[in-house]
Amino acid sequence: MAETTEPKKAENKPAVKKAVPKKDEAAEPKKPQAKKEAPKAQPAKTAPQPPKKAPAKAQPAKAAAQVPKKAPAKVLTSKAKSAEVNVYSLDGKVEKSISLPEVFNTQFRPDIIRKAVNSSRANRRQAYGPAPRAGMRHSVSWPGKGRGMARTPRLLHGGGKGAQAPNTPGGRRAHPPRPEKDWTEKINKKEKAMALRSAIAAVGNFGIVKARGHRISEGFTVPMVVNDDFESLFDKITKDYQKDNKRPAYTKETQRVLEALGLSNEMDRAKNGIHLRAGRGKTRGRMFKKPKSILFVVNDPAKARKCLGNLPGVDVVAPAKLNVELLAPGGDAGRLTIFTEKALLTLGGEQ
């Protein structure tokens, strides 16, 4: 019995001793491994974060959002700076170049321009129609049925002559225009202002001016700008002719200036385009139809009209009196326009 108990105790003791060093060995190698892995893991996690994830996704997203918003504003400002026209002398020579006002960068809207022109024309119409008793100023009667006569009203003592009905001489009209009809057309204030700015901008587009039918040489810029000597053209012509005690030929002298500006073909187009009107308008003070030609914008229209008033199709206006009908007759934008340098600065709000 003693032999059996002793070996059992001996076996249990070494088993405990072997188990202890195994645990220590397992713990000792694990510590250096954790220390070595830690420095490797930290740079691997920190290195990819700043270059790959944060900047790569955030920067293009911001740039893409900013480009469409800021791009149109930059284009408009660059156009306003680069849009320049020549300033011509009365001899047709280029003196200098100036930049156009910002209003010439307005978007071209032919639909709003035509709407504004139609509204202006409709609001200018006057009421017209027959008098309330027109065609019914007679004493009429009808004998009634059974006499073999049409049911047309007859003059009371006219021997059976018909009257008052639309199918009789001197009778009333069948469906006359009503003087109480309202012809006005409404347009929003912002649309009207937009139409004026767009019509001014169309004047500075060479392609639109050409497409409207105006004849202008390729070397000239639009809108045409002449120096301020054009404002004093009336006084100059008057003084020159007073020396010889002759009657001033304002239109003749002005035509020479326009020919020097290369506008002789445009004046011929307006002159040859005059023709008789068709219909009853010939008997109502509207015998001839004239095409629209050059629009002159000057600060003193009263004196300029004495020089330019007899030219066919020409209109003279001050910058403050510009409207859509003058800039786009009939709703067609791009009328050939000549500004004086002073009037152009007034239009831009500089004077």
C-alpha positions in Angstrom: 0.0 0.0 0.0 2.9 2.3 0.8 4.5 1.7 -2.6 1.5 2.6 -4.5 0.9 5.9 -2.8 4.5 7.2 -3.1 4.8 7.1 -6.9 1.4 8.9 -7.3 2.7 11.8 -5.2 5.9 11.9 -7.3 3.9 12.0 -10.5 1.7 14.8 -9.4 4.6 17.1 -8.3 6.5 17.1 -11.5 3.3 17.7 -13.5 2.7 20.9 -11.6 6.3 22.0 -12.1 6.1 21.4 -15.8 2.9 23.3 -16.2 4.3 26.4 -14.5 7.2 26.9 -16.9 5.0 26.3 -19.9 2.8 29.1 -18.9 5.8 31.4 -18.3 7.3 30.5 -21.7 4.1 31.3 -23.4 3.8 34.6 -21.6 7.4 35.7 -22.3 7.5 35.4 -26.1 4.1 37.1 -26.4 5.3 40.4 -24.9 8.0 41.1 -27.5 5.6 40.2 -30.3 3.1 42.7 -29.1 5.8 45.4 -28.9 7.0 44.7 -32.4 3.5 44.6 -34.0 2.4 47.8 -32.3 4.9 50.1 -34.2 4.1 48.4 -37.5 0.4 48.8 -37.1 0.4 52.5 -36.2 2.2 53.8 -39.3 0.1 51.6 -41.5 -3.2 53.1 -40.2 -2.0 56.7 -40.1 -0.3 56.8 -43.5 -3.2 56.0 -45.8 -5.8 58.3 -44.0 -4.5 61.8 -44.9 -3.5 61.3 -48.6 -6.1 58.8 -49.8 -9.4 59.3 -48.0 -9.6 62.9 -46.7 -8.1 65.1 -49.4 -8.9 62.9 -52.4 -12.7 62.9 -51.9 -13.2 66.3 -50.2 -11.2 68.5 -52.7 -12.9 67.4 -56.0 -16.3 67.6 -54.4 -15.8 71.2 -53.3 -14.2 72.2 -56.6 -17.1 70.7 -58.6 -19.6 72.6 -56.5 -17.8 75.9 -56.9 -17.1 75.8 -60.7 -20.7 76.0 -62.0 -21.6 78.8 -59.6 -18.6 81.1 -60.2 -18.0 80.4 -63.9 -20.8 82.6 -65.3 -20.0 85.5 -63.1 -16.4 85.4 -64.4 -17.5 85.2 -68.0 -19.7 88.3 -67.7 -17.0 90.4 -66.1 -14.5 89.4 -68.7 -16.9 90.3 -71.5 -17.6 93.7 -70.0 -13.9 94.5 -69.9 -13.1 93.2 -73.4 -16.2 94.6 -75.3 -14.8 97.7 -77.0 -15.9 99.7 -80.0 -14.2 102.3 -82.2 -14.9 106.0 -81.9 -15.1 107.6 -85.4 -14.6 111.2 -86.4 -16.8 113.0 -88.9 -14.3 112.0 -91.6 -14.8 108.3 -90.9 -11.4 107.7 -89.3 -10.9 105.8 -86.0 -9.8 108.1 -83.2 -9.8 105.7 -80.3 -11.6 102.7 -78.8 -13.8 102.7 -75.7 -15.5 100.0 -73.7 -19.2 99.6 -73.9 -21.4 100.0 -70.8 -22.4 96.9 -68.9 -25.9 96.9 -70.3 -24.6 95.6 -73.6 -23.8 92.3 -71.9 -27.4 91.5 -71.3 -28.7 88.1 -72.5 -30.5 88.3 -75.9 -34.2 87.5 -75.4 -36.1 88.0 -78.7 -39.3 86.6 -77.2 -39.5 89.2 -74.4 -38.6 92.0 -76.9 -41.5 91.0 -79.2 -43.9 90.8 -76.3 -42.9 94.3 -75.1 -43.4 95.7 -78.6 -46.8 94.1 -79.1 -47.9 95.4 -75.7 -46.7 98.9 -76.5 -48.6 98.9 -79.8 -51.8 97.5 -78.3 -51.8 100.0 -75.5 -51.4 102.8 -78.0 -54.5 101.8 -80.0 -57.5 104.0 -79.9 -61.1 102.8 -79.7 -63.0 102.8 -82.9 -66.3 101.7 -84.2 -69.6 103.0 -85.6 -71.9 105.5 -83.9 -74.6 103.9 -81.8 -77.4 105.0 -84.3 -75.4 104.6 -87.5 -77.5 103.1 -90.3 -80.7 103.4 -88.3 -81.5 107.1 -88.7 -84.7 106.5 -90.8 -88.3 105.9 -90.2 -88.9 102.3 -91.4 -91.8 99.9 -91.4 -92.7 96.5 -92.6 -96.2 95.8 -94.0 -96.2 92.2 -92.7 -96.6 88.8 -94.2 -98.9 87.9 -97.0 -97.9 90.5 -99.5 -95.2 88.7 -101.3 -92.5 90.9 -100.0 -89.2 90.1 -98.2 -89.1 90.9 -94.5 -86.7 93.8 -95.0 -87.5 97.1 -93.2 -88.8 99.7 -95.7 -88.7 103.5 -95.6 -91.9 104.8 -94.3 -92.5 107.1 -97.3 -89.9 105.7 -99.7 -91.9 103.7 -102.1 -90.9 100.4 -100.7 -87.1 101.1 -100.6 -85.2 98.9 -98.1 -83.3 100.5 -95.2 -81.7 99.8 -91.9 -80.9 96.2 -92.5 -77.2 95.3 -93.2 -78.1 94.1 -96.7 -79.6 97.4 -97.8 -77.8 100.6 -99.0 -77.1 102.9 -96.1 -78.0 100.3 -93.6 -76.0 99.4 -90.5 -73.0 97.1 -90.5 -73.5 93.5 -89.8 -70.7 92.8 -87.3 -69.0 96.2 -86.7 -65.9 96.7 -84.4 -67.0 97.7 -80.9 -65.6 100.9 -79.5 -66.0 99.6 -76.0 -63.5 96.8 -76.7 -60.3 96.8 -74.5 -57.2 96.4 -76.7 -54.6 96.8 -73.9 -52.1 94.0 -73.2 -50.4 93.7 -69.8 -46.7 93.1 -69.3 -44.7 92.8 -66.1 -42.4 95.6 -65.1 -39.4 93.3 -64.9 -40.2 91.9 -68.3 -40.5 95.4 -69.8 -37.1 96.4 -68.2 -35.5 93.2 -69.4 -36.8 93.8 -72.9 -35.2 97.2 -73.1 -31.9 96.0 -71.8 -31.9 93.0 -74.2 -32.8 95.3 -77.2 -29.9 97.6 -76.3 -27.6 94.6 -76.1 -28.8 93.4 -79.6 -27.7 96.7 -81.1 -24.1 95.8 -80.3 -24.2 92.4 -82.0 -22.9 92.6 -85.6 -24.6 89.4 -86.7 -28.1 90.4 -85.4 -27.8 93.9 -87.1 -26.8 92.2 -90.4 -29.6 89.7 -90.1 -32.2 92.5 -89.8 -31.2 93.7 -93.3 -29.0 96.7 -92.5 -26.2 97.4 -94.9 -22.9 98.2 -93.1 -19.3 97.6 -94.1 -17.4 94.8 -92.4 -14.6 97.0 -91.0 -17.0 99.1 -88.8 -18.0 98.1 -85.2 -21.5 98.2 -83.8 -23.0 100.1 -82.3 -21.3 102.9 -84.2 -19.9 105.6 -82.0 -19.0 109.1 -83.3 -17.2 111.8 -81.4 -18.9 114.7 -79.8 -18.4 116.9 -82.9 -21.5 115.3 -84.3 -23.5 117.0 -81.5 -22.4 120.4 -82.8 -22.9 119.5 -86.5 -26.0 121.8 -86.7 -24.1 124.9 -85.4 -21.1 124.1 -87.7 -23.2 123.9 -90.8 -25.0 127.1 -89.9 -21.8 129.1 -89.4 -20.3 127.8 -92.7 -23.3 128.9 -94.8 -23.7 132.2 -93.0 -20.4 133.3 -94.3 -21.6 133.2 -97.9 -25.1 134.4 -97.0 -26.7 131.2 -98.2 -29.4 129.0 -96.9 -27.9 126.1 -94.9 -28.2 122.7 -96.5 -28.4 120.6 -93.4 -29.4 117.4 -95.0 -26.9 117.6 -97.8 -24.0 118.2 -95.4 -25.1 115.5 -93.1 -25.3 113.0 -95.9 -21.6 113.6 -96.6 -20.8 112.7 -93.0 -22.8 109.5 -93.2 -21.1 108.6 -96.5 -17.7 109.0 -94.8 -18.9 106.5 -92.1 -19.7 103.9 -94.8 -23.5 104.2 -94.6 -24.3 105.2 -98.2 -25.7 101.7 -99.0 -27.9 101.9 -95.9 -29.4 105.2 -97.0 -30.0 103.9 -100.5 -31.8 100.9 -99.0 -34.2 103.1 -97.1 -34.8 105.5 -100.0 -35.5 102.7 -102.5 -37.7 100.9 -100.1 -40.4 103.5 -100.0 -43.6 102.2 -101.7 -47.3 102.8 -101.9 -49.4 101.2 -99.2 -52.0 98.7 -100.3 -55.7 99.2 -99.4 -57.7 102.0 -98.0 -54.8 103.4 -96.0 -53.8 105.5 -99.0 -56.9 107.7 -98.4 -56.3 108.0 -94.7 -53.0 109.9 -94.5 -50.9 106.7 -94.8 -50.1 106.6 -98.4 -46.5 105.5 -98.3 -44.6 102.9 -96.3 -41.0 103.6 -95.3 -38.5 101.0 -94.0 -36.7 101.8 -90.8 -33.1 102.9 -91.1 -30.6 104.4 -88.7 -31.4 105.3 -85.1 -29.3 108.3 -83.8 -28.9 108.6 -80.0 -27.7 112.1 -79.1 -28.0 114.3 -76.1 -29.6 117.2 -78.1 -32.2 115.7 -80.4 -33.8 119.0 -81.3 -30.8 120.3 -83.3 -30.0 116.9 -84.7 -33.5 116.5 -86.2 -32.9 119.6 -88.2 -30.0 117.9 -89.9 -31.4 114.3 -90.0 -35.2 114.8 -90.1 -35.5 114.6 -93.9 -33.6 111.4 -94.3 -35.9 108.4 -94.9 -36.4 105.9 -92.1 -34.2 107.9 -89.6 -35.1 108.5 -86.0 -33.4 110.7 -83.4 -33.8 110.2 -79.7 -32.1 111.1 -76.4 -30.6 108.3 -74.2 -33.3 108.8 -71.6 -36.1 108.4 -74.2 -35.0 105.0 -75.6 -37.7 102.4 -75.8 -38.1 98.9 -77.2 -40.1 100.1 -80.3 -37.3 102.4 -81.4 -34.6 99.8 -80.9 -36.6 96.9 -82.3 -39.2 98.2 -84.8 -41.9 95.6 -85.4 -40.4 93.4 -82.7 -37.2 92.6 -84.8 -34.2 93.4 -82.7 -30.8 94.7 -84.0 -31.5 98.1 -85.5 -28.5 100.0 -86.8 -27.8 102.6 -84.1 -25.3 105.5 -83.9 -24.3 106.9 -80.5 -22.4 110.0 -79.8 -19.6 109.5 -77.3 -21.3 111.7 -74.8 -24.7 109.9 -75.2 -23.0 106.5 -74.7 -21.5 107.6 -71.5 -24.9 108.9 -70.4 -26.4 105.6 -71.2 -23.9 103.9 -69.0 -24.6 106.2 -66.1 -21.2 107.9 -66.2 -22.6 111.4 -66.8 
